[in-house]
Amino acid sequence: MGQQIAGLTDYANVPKTIATVLSSGKCSLTELSTTLGVEDLWWWLEIITVDNYNQMVINRAQENG
């Protein structure tokens, strides 16, 4: 979905699910390791995905006037 940007890299040693939640700033590694569970991780991923999609729709609408 969308163009790839040359020069970007993935996290090599962290699962993408965990990296996505941590890099979003929605919660910390400590929270994921102690108080949150796997279900919480999946909820955060859904929230992040929907937020990112909605932001993309807003950006496209603004670009198209």
Steps between C-alpha positions, in 0.01 A plus 500: 500500500696800390850563382813378673752765599862410430727493802244405766575196711309254718572406858735202477477358852152595617175339381307738274195487726695618802705751301184656357343553841820629659589737216148646510562616856165354610664293771843410632701179499455486877122513461507230233724285717313539827142628500381442143440166334489362149136606454597856592778489242248406228259772615779759477588377151138544390484850650827601333391357165164679505660828613761478222237418238277787610796740490581384148140566391513848655835576332371390159183706539708807586733441203204479264341813640 
